[in-house]
Amino acid sequence: MIIITGATGELGSRIVDRLLERVPPETVGVSVRDPARAQALADRGVRVRAGDFTEPGSLTHAFEGADRVLVVSAAIRGDAALGANLAAVDAAVAAGAGRILYTSHQASAPDSLFAPQAVHFATEQQLAALAVPTTALRNGFYASTLAMHLDSALATGTIAAPADGPVSWTAHDDLAEAAAVLLASEQPGDGVTAPLTASAALDLEQVAAELSALTGRTITRTVLGDEEWRDSAIEHGLPAPAADFTLGLYRAARRGEFDVVDPALGELLGRPPLPVAATLRCLLP
């Protein structure tokens, strides 16, 4: 039984869809917080069980009979994220899984300026200490994150944000297919993968140019000071902790943490990864 967590989320749902193209549905199980949201999967023959990283006891039933488990990293900010990830890893081990995979990030590092990367690194360290084979998928930065700029860019004609740097904007669809390929493989875990990224890294000025080409409008890039951007974001309703979290993303980008591209994803897929324009096209109204 292959168990996938977070199977109703943006990445997890895609992974399940791609996996079902490769293995019979009766060999797939999902762990979700709300089974009602996964009824469509149950209708396809997938085993659906309730499981919540923040309630580790629930994972015993959700992971029952697991041969392989893919832990999709917890969508939680702050210190609780690491505890949630480790609870899922521990539950996979307790269930007797012979292989554990985890959706990490290409910028995973203990000293990253973007908070989630230290969580990914600590989770990878825990995986490395296990006696069972593990694979940490060093996913490129999700291209869908650019959605946070679109409404303002289309309304004002500019992407106004702090100074940034090139980012390996990578499509969820590509990362989901890569995860499905590895889940369906009989090969043992290989530790930490090479960065699974798109073929190019773009800064926001280049993203603005992509938007201009897609919309036929002139979209420019305006650089704001960190505190100017933070004050404006809070004034427009963004909670201060969320503003600080996002500011870490820009600081990490301009330090070059996301300026990494690697051929590994294309080699795994057997085709070139999708360019950022493909995701932007889907995000546009």
VOLONU-618921 format. One line per 3 residues: number of its first residue (from 1); their letters; for each residue x, y, z of C-alpha. Coordinates in Angstrom, 1 decimal. Layout:
NUM) A) X,Y,Z ~ ...
//
This chain:
1) MII) 0.0,0.0,0.0 ~ 1.3,3.4,-1.0 ~ 0.1,6.1,1.4
4) ITG) 0.1,9.8,0.5 ~ -0.6,12.5,3.0 ~ -2.2,15.9,2.2
7) ATG) -4.0,14.3,-0.8 ~ -6.6,17.1,-1.1 ~ -4.0,19.8,-1.3
10) ELG) -2.6,21.5,-4.3 ~ 0.4,19.2,-4.6 ~ -0.9,16.1,-3.0
13) SRI) -4.0,15.8,-5.1 ~ -1.9,16.1,-8.3 ~ 0.5,13.4,-7.0
16) VDR) -2.4,11.0,-6.4 ~ -3.8,11.6,-9.9 ~ -0.4,10.9,-11.5
19) LLE) 0.2,7.9,-9.3 ~ -3.1,6.4,-10.4 ~ -1.9,6.5,-14.0
22) RVP) 0.9,4.1,-12.9 ~ -0.5,1.7,-10.2 ~ -3.9,0.1,-9.4
25) PET) -6.2,2.3,-7.2 ~ -6.5,-0.5,-4.6 ~ -2.8,-0.2,-3.9
28) VGV) -3.1,3.5,-3.0 ~ -4.2,5.0,0.3 ~ -4.5,8.7,1.3
31) SVR) -4.3,10.3,4.7 ~ -6.4,13.5,4.8 ~ -7.8,15.7,7.6
34) DPA) -11.3,15.7,6.1 ~ -12.2,12.4,4.3 ~ -15.4,14.0,2.9
37) RAQ) -13.1,16.2,0.7 ~ -11.5,13.0,-0.8 ~ -14.8,11.3,-1.7
40) ALA) -13.9,11.5,-5.4 ~ -10.8,9.4,-4.6 ~ -12.8,6.9,-2.7
43) DRG) -15.1,6.6,-5.7 ~ -12.1,5.7,-7.8 ~ -11.1,2.9,-5.4
46) VRV) -8.5,4.7,-3.3 ~ -8.5,3.9,0.4 ~ -9.3,7.1,2.2
49) RAG) -8.7,7.5,6.0 ~ -8.6,10.5,8.3 ~ -5.2,11.5,9.5
52) DFT) -3.8,14.7,11.0 ~ -0.2,15.5,11.7 ~ -1.2,17.5,14.7
55) EPG) -3.0,14.5,16.2 ~ -0.4,11.7,15.8 ~ -2.7,9.0,17.1
58) SLT) -4.9,9.4,14.1 ~ -2.0,8.4,11.8 ~ -1.8,4.9,13.1
61) HAF) -5.0,4.0,11.4 ~ -4.3,6.2,8.4 ~ -0.9,4.6,7.7
64) EGA) -2.0,1.0,8.5 ~ -0.4,-1.5,6.1 ~ 1.9,1.0,4.5
67) DRV) 4.7,-0.2,2.3 ~ 5.6,3.3,1.2 ~ 4.6,6.7,2.6
70) LVV) 4.9,10.1,1.0 ~ 4.8,12.8,3.7 ~ 3.8,16.0,2.0
73) SAA) 5.3,18.7,4.3 ~ 2.9,20.3,6.8 ~ 1.3,23.5,5.7
76) IRG) 1.9,25.1,9.0 ~ 4.0,28.1,9.9 ~ 6.3,28.4,12.9
79) DAA) 7.7,25.8,15.3 ~ 4.8,23.5,15.0 ~ 5.7,22.6,11.4
82) LGA) 8.7,20.6,12.4 ~ 6.8,18.7,15.1 ~ 4.1,17.9,12.6
85) NLA) 6.5,16.6,10.0 ~ 8.3,14.5,12.5 ~ 5.1,13.0,13.8
88) AVD) 4.2,11.9,10.3 ~ 7.7,10.4,9.7 ~ 7.5,8.5,13.1
91) AAV) 4.1,7.2,12.2 ~ 5.3,5.9,8.9 ~ 8.1,4.1,10.7
94) AAG) 5.7,2.6,13.2 ~ 3.4,1.4,10.5 ~ 6.3,-0.6,9.1
97) AGR) 6.8,1.4,5.9 ~ 9.8,0.1,3.9 ~ 10.3,3.4,2.3
100) ILY) 9.5,7.0,3.2 ~ 9.5,10.0,0.9 ~ 9.2,13.7,1.9
103) TSH) 8.5,16.8,0.0 ~ 11.4,19.1,0.9 ~ 12.7,22.2,-0.9
106) QAS) 15.7,22.9,-3.1 ~ 16.8,25.7,-0.6 ~ 16.6,23.4,2.5
109) APD) 19.3,24.8,4.9 ~ 19.6,25.5,8.6 ~ 20.6,29.1,8.1
112) SLF) 18.1,30.1,5.4 ~ 16.5,33.5,5.6 ~ 13.1,31.9,4.7
115) APQ) 11.8,30.1,7.7 ~ 10.4,27.0,6.1 ~ 13.8,25.9,4.8
118) AVH) 15.2,25.3,8.3 ~ 12.1,23.1,9.0 ~ 12.8,21.1,5.8
121) FAT) 16.5,20.7,6.7 ~ 15.6,19.4,10.2 ~ 13.1,17.0,8.7
124) EQQ) 15.8,15.7,6.3 ~ 18.1,15.2,9.2 ~ 15.5,13.0,10.9
127) LAA) 15.0,11.0,7.8 ~ 18.7,10.5,7.3 ~ 18.9,8.9,10.8
130) LAV) 16.3,6.3,10.0 ~ 17.1,2.6,9.3 ~ 14.6,2.5,6.4
133) PTT) 15.3,3.9,2.9 ~ 14.2,7.5,2.6 ~ 14.0,10.1,-0.2
136) ALR) 13.8,13.9,0.4 ~ 12.4,15.5,-2.7 ~ 14.2,18.8,-3.1
139) NGF) 11.4,20.5,-4.9 ~ 11.9,23.8,-6.7 ~ 10.0,26.9,-5.6
142) YAS) 6.3,26.5,-6.4 ~ 5.5,28.8,-9.3 ~ 1.9,29.2,-8.1
145) TLA) 3.4,31.4,-5.3 ~ 3.4,34.1,-8.0 ~ -0.4,34.3,-7.6
148) MHL) 0.2,36.7,-4.7 ~ 1.4,39.4,-7.2 ~ -1.2,39.0,-9.9
151) DSA) -4.2,41.0,-8.7 ~ -2.1,44.0,-7.8 ~ 0.0,43.7,-11.0
154) LAT) -3.0,43.6,-13.2 ~ -4.7,46.5,-11.4 ~ -1.7,48.8,-11.2
157) GTI) 0.5,47.7,-14.0 ~ 3.4,47.0,-11.7 ~ 4.8,44.3,-9.4
160) AAP) 5.7,46.3,-6.3 ~ 7.8,44.3,-3.8 ~ 11.1,44.3,-2.0
163) ADG) 14.3,43.6,-3.8 ~ 14.5,39.9,-4.8 ~ 16.6,37.6,-6.9
166) PVS) 16.2,34.8,-9.4 ~ 13.9,32.0,-8.3 ~ 13.5,28.5,-9.8
169) WTA) 9.7,28.8,-10.3 ~ 8.6,25.2,-10.8 ~ 5.2,23.9,-11.7
172) HDD) 3.2,21.8,-9.3 ~ 2.2,19.5,-12.2 ~ 5.9,18.7,-12.9
175) LAE) 6.7,18.1,-9.2 ~ 3.6,15.9,-8.8 ~ 4.6,13.7,-11.8
178) AAA) 8.1,13.4,-10.4 ~ 6.8,12.3,-7.0 ~ 4.5,9.7,-8.7
181) VLL) 7.4,8.3,-10.7 ~ 9.5,7.8,-7.6 ~ 6.6,6.4,-5.6
184) ASE) 5.8,3.9,-8.3 ~ 9.5,2.9,-8.6 ~ 10.8,-0.3,-6.9
187) QPG) 14.2,1.4,-6.3 ~ 15.1,2.1,-2.7 ~ 15.4,5.6,-1.3
190) DGV) 18.3,7.7,-2.4 ~ 18.6,10.2,0.4 ~ 18.3,13.7,-0.8
193) TAP) 17.6,14.3,-4.5 ~ 19.2,16.9,-6.7 ~ 17.2,20.1,-6.9
196) LTA) 14.0,19.3,-8.8 ~ 13.6,22.6,-10.6 ~ 12.4,24.3,-13.8
199) SAA) 15.0,25.0,-16.4 ~ 15.4,28.7,-15.6 ~ 15.4,31.0,-12.6
202) LDL) 13.7,34.3,-13.0 ~ 13.5,37.4,-10.8 ~ 10.4,39.5,-10.6
205) EQV) 11.5,41.9,-13.3 ~ 11.6,38.9,-15.6 ~ 8.3,37.7,-14.3
208) AAE) 6.8,41.1,-15.1 ~ 8.1,40.7,-18.7 ~ 6.5,37.3,-18.9
211) LSA) 3.2,38.8,-17.7 ~ 3.5,41.6,-20.3 ~ 3.9,39.0,-23.0
214) LTG) 1.0,36.9,-21.8 ~ -1.5,39.8,-21.3 ~ -0.5,42.2,-24.0
217) RTI) -0.1,44.9,-21.4 ~ 3.0,46.6,-20.0 ~ 3.7,45.2,-16.5
220) TRT) 6.7,46.8,-14.8 ~ 8.7,46.0,-11.7 ~ 8.9,48.5,-8.8
223) VLG) 11.3,47.8,-5.9 ~ 10.2,48.9,-2.5 ~ 12.3,49.0,0.7
226) DEE) 11.7,46.2,3.1 ~ 10.1,48.3,5.8 ~ 8.1,50.3,3.3
229) WRD) 6.7,47.1,1.8 ~ 6.0,45.6,5.3 ~ 4.2,48.7,6.5
232) SAI) 2.1,48.9,3.4 ~ 1.3,45.2,3.5 ~ 0.1,45.5,7.2
235) EHG) -1.8,48.6,6.4 ~ -3.7,46.7,3.7 ~ -4.6,43.9,6.1
238) LPA) -1.8,41.4,6.1 ~ -1.1,40.3,9.7 ~ 2.4,41.3,10.9
241) PAA) 3.6,37.7,11.3 ~ 2.6,36.9,7.8 ~ 4.3,40.0,6.5
244) DFT) 7.5,39.1,8.3 ~ 7.2,35.5,6.9 ~ 6.9,36.8,3.4
247) LGL) 9.7,39.3,3.8 ~ 12.0,36.4,4.6 ~ 11.2,35.0,1.1
250) YRA) 12.4,38.2,-0.5 ~ 15.5,38.4,1.6 ~ 16.4,34.8,0.9
253) ARR) 15.8,35.3,-2.8 ~ 18.2,38.2,-3.1 ~ 20.8,36.2,-1.2
256) GEF) 20.6,33.8,-4.0 ~ 19.0,30.9,-2.1 ~ 16.6,30.0,-4.9
259) DVV) 18.9,30.8,-7.8 ~ 19.5,27.1,-8.5 ~ 18.5,25.1,-11.6
262) DPA) 19.3,21.5,-12.2 ~ 18.5,19.0,-15.1 ~ 17.3,16.3,-12.6
265) LGE) 13.6,17.1,-12.9 ~ 13.7,17.0,-16.7 ~ 15.6,13.8,-16.6
268) LLG) 13.1,12.2,-14.2 ~ 10.1,13.3,-16.4 ~ 11.8,12.5,-19.7
271) RPP) 10.8,15.9,-21.0 ~ 11.6,19.6,-20.3 ~ 9.9,21.0,-17.2
274) LPV) 7.2,23.5,-17.8 ~ 8.3,27.2,-18.0 ~ 6.9,29.8,-15.6
277) AAT) 4.7,31.1,-18.4 ~ 2.6,27.9,-18.2 ~ 1.8,28.5,-14.6
280) LRC) 1.1,32.2,-15.1 ~ -1.2,31.4,-17.9 ~ -3.3,29.2,-15.6
283) LLP) -3.3,31.8,-12.8 ~ -4.5,34.7,-14.9 ~ -8.2,35.5,-14.8
//
